[in-house]
Amino acid sequence: MLDLKDDDKDNEKGVLLVPSPYLKYDPRIQPSQPEYIFLEGVGSKKRGRFEMCFIEIGTWYSVGSAIGVIRGAHNGMKIVLRDKQTRTYNRTQLLNSVLKHGSSMSNKYGTIMVYYSIFGIILENARGQQDDIYNNIIAGTSTGLLYRSTSGLRSCGIGGLIGFSLTTIYSLISSRIKIIEDIRETIIHFKN
């Protein structure tokens, strides 16, 4: 048997506290502060664009997957109703359509968000850690241009225009208060 000290045998909860020989960890020692990891010298304790890009990419990959599954189910049901085959054939056709469209859409959305995140991080670092709506708009436009660049000049321009439009609308909606304050400051500056 183990030779336990009196203070190891009992505690407030009646749980036996024995230091782990494998982890070199004494369960009686509790950390005095939360164990979050932040870079030394960084003034802000909020997540930066690099940390947020992983959440954004995963979210949009999942959104693309959900849209693709819905689109694939609709397309598969049309095929099933049109062909009027056996149950096994119909089930296989429906599953194939759902999986094909789900993976296709999720890959498209995930790729777009990877491009957007890369451009956003590059712009943030190039402009001196300044995160504002201009980074979002430029990153969205660049993403649209790059994503459609292999389809020709006209398609590339349309992709850039779509990226510019979507990120401008998003930026206007998400930071409308800051934009209004900036406009007021500009008007006051020009009057003086």
Buried (B, 14 or more C-beta within 10 A) or exposed (E): EEEEEEEBEEEEEEEEBEEEEEEEEEBEEEEEEEEEEEEEEEEEEEEBBEEBBEEBBEEBBEBBBBBBBBBBBEBBBEBBEEEEEEEEEBEBBBEEBBBBBBBBBBBBBBBBBBBBBBBBBBBBEEEEEEBBBEBBBBBBBBBBBBBBEEEEEEEBEBBBBBBBBBBBEBBEEEBEEEEEEEEEEEEEEEEE
